[in-house]
Amino acid sequence: MNFNIKKLRSATVAIGLTCAMLLTACDKGFEELNVNPNAYTEPALGPLFTTSLVRVVGTGTADRNRTNIKFFSGAMQYHATLQDFWYGEKGIVNSQSGNFFETVYTSHLRELSVIIASTEGDAAQINLNAIAKIWKIYALHRVTDAYGDVPYKEAALGMEGIYKPKYDKQSEIYPLMLQDLEAAIKQLNTASVAFGSSDVVYGGSIAKWKTFGYSLMLRLGMRLTKVDATLSKNWVQKAIAGGVMQSNSDLAKLNHTPTGANTWNWDARELKRESLPEGSQGAGLVKMGKTFIDLLQQNNDPRLPFYATLWEGNIDSKQGQVITQTTLPALQKGLQNGYDLGSIGKVVPGFNTALLKTYSEPNTATVANFSAPTIILSYSEIEFLLAEAALRGWGPGTAQEHYHNGIKANMESAALFPNGNLAPIQITASEITDYLAAHSLTGSDSDKMKDIHTQFYLAHYMYMDFFEAHANWRRTGVPTLQTITYPLNTTAGAPIRRLMYSNEEKALNTANVEAAIASQGPDTYSTRIWWDK
């Protein structure tokens, strides 16, 4: 060891003497000499992108449970509880409202900002740059939809010394997102490299990311129908012309396995851990909501057994079986939202906790399974939006054609999910055909719009995408939701329309948060964001 150090010192002295004689040439190579060959000097972009995909989807982060489940699934009355900590269901003020905001800006965007900065202007990495930008817009559209005015132009610029970003108005954010999305899509080049196997959503397919980008553009464009129909139509038609999803093979999904916390479907994990523990034997905290179950039953919907079961169907800790009898449609019953153990007797005379076992639970053998894929953006959603576009005269085909495509695609996508090995639940081709025959678009345009978005609502439980169900409800008003009369409710009984800003952000970025509140309106659940008119 000492010998090597002496040799290195001698070599260094020799280099120094030589450099003294050849000043004009000898600085060349010093950078290479001082690089540690065993240390990373450039970011590993592939693993960074994988991490970003997983974190934005929500695996391993508390914000997913607290936002998608406790706030939005309760607000949309997919689920109901007799507890008071499902704040969105009962409109109760709680600091967890800000968790999603905190996680987006401190976790979801962190890796993306490094990827974008490292690849900007590099022709050889143009696809990495473009895909990261598309994914960043996906992450940011959810946070502005949840809160309204948020940082966009200065988001995740800590490396540039911006630690207290200004908030942009949502009326400015949406046009910027759509413009940035279009620019990123146009960057995509099939002749250049992409993320390859690090892309755990599309496996490095540039064509799929292009389709995803235009499909996201359709979603964002349709958001604007109530505030700027002309702008909405322009972006919807651009998306359609660019090429949106054409089948379930195009949908964006992240697969999960039951092997550990880093690979679980996090929504399922949180439901199982906190809301449906097997030890409770049906007396757990969460049940299926009456609004949702009633709609499924009224429509004779073949998805009902796939979505719901009585508690005995959830007792297998490995979630490998379905007890057929517990999923029979006639046995399913939804719990009314907005009550607790002390008040539920007002609507269910003689209620006692033993009756909880007679109410339906999310089916942990299928949609609420640890191995269920997370569907990020679905083909069925795109077809429902195309049905609306056709109804408005903005897109090709007929509204009924797209409407039926959306229903069929959603029911067929059940094949992507795990299923019980004891008595698997099938949504058969004949059931789908019969359902479509019983569900034609008829009546006025208003009636047709209601039918389209009722199916949108029913379909999104397949994917447990309560973010999007809540956003679409705010835009369309479909379905009609039950009024909540809970004493701690702060919304006069109406469903929440946004989340409240993070307490941490209010403490650390006070002036910018206060400016946003002054511009947008009070920081309450009832304040409507820009596009929610």
KAJORA-V263995 format. One line per field, one symbol per residue. psi: psi as a letter, one per 20 degrees, with the letter a starting at -180 (. if undefined). burial: + if it has 16 or more other ideal C-beta (glycine too) atoms within 10 Angstrom, else -. A space follows every 10 residues. Layout:
psi: ???
burial: ???
//
This chain:
psi: ghgggggggg hggggggghh hmhiiiipih ghhjpoijqp iqqnhghggg ggggghhipj phhgghggfh ghhghjkhrq qjrjjnhhgi lppqiihihg gghghighig hhhggghhip johikhhggg ghgghghggh hhhhhhhdpr pfhjplkhhj jnimqqpqqh hhgghggggh gggggihpoi irqbiciinj gjkjohghhg ggghhhhggg ghhjhihnhg gggghghggg hhnrqiriii qpqpqqqjhr hiiqohgggh ggghhlphhi likahprqqg gggggghhjl piighhhqqr hhijiohilj qpoghijphh iqpqppqjra hhihihinpj prhhihiiqq qpojiehkqh jpqoogpqhh gghhhhgggg hikirraqgh ghghgggggg hhihiiqrrq igmqpporhh ggghghhimq orbrhggggg ggighgghhi hhjkmhghgg ghghhhjprp qqppkphjpj jkiqqqirqq qphghhhhlg ghghhgghgh rqmrhipprg im.
burial: ---------- ---------- ---------- ---------- ----++-+++ -++++++++- +-++++++++ ++++++++++ ++---+++++ ++-+-+++++ +++++-++++ ++++++-++- ----++++++ ++++++++++ ++++++++++ ++-+++---- ----++++++ +-++--++-+ ++-++--+-- ---++--+++ ++-+++-+++ ++++++++++ +++++-++-- -++-++++++ -+-++--+-+ ++++-+-+-- --++++++++ ++--++---- -+-+++++++ ++++++--+- ++++++++++ +-++-+--+- +++--++--- -++++++++- ---+------ +----++-++ ++++++++++ ++++++++++ ++++++++++ ++-++---++ -+++++++++ ++++-+++++ ----+-+--- -+--++--+- +------+++ ++++++++++ ++++++++++ ++++++-++- ++-+-+--+- +---++++++ +++-++--+- -++--++--+ --+-+-+-++ ++-
//
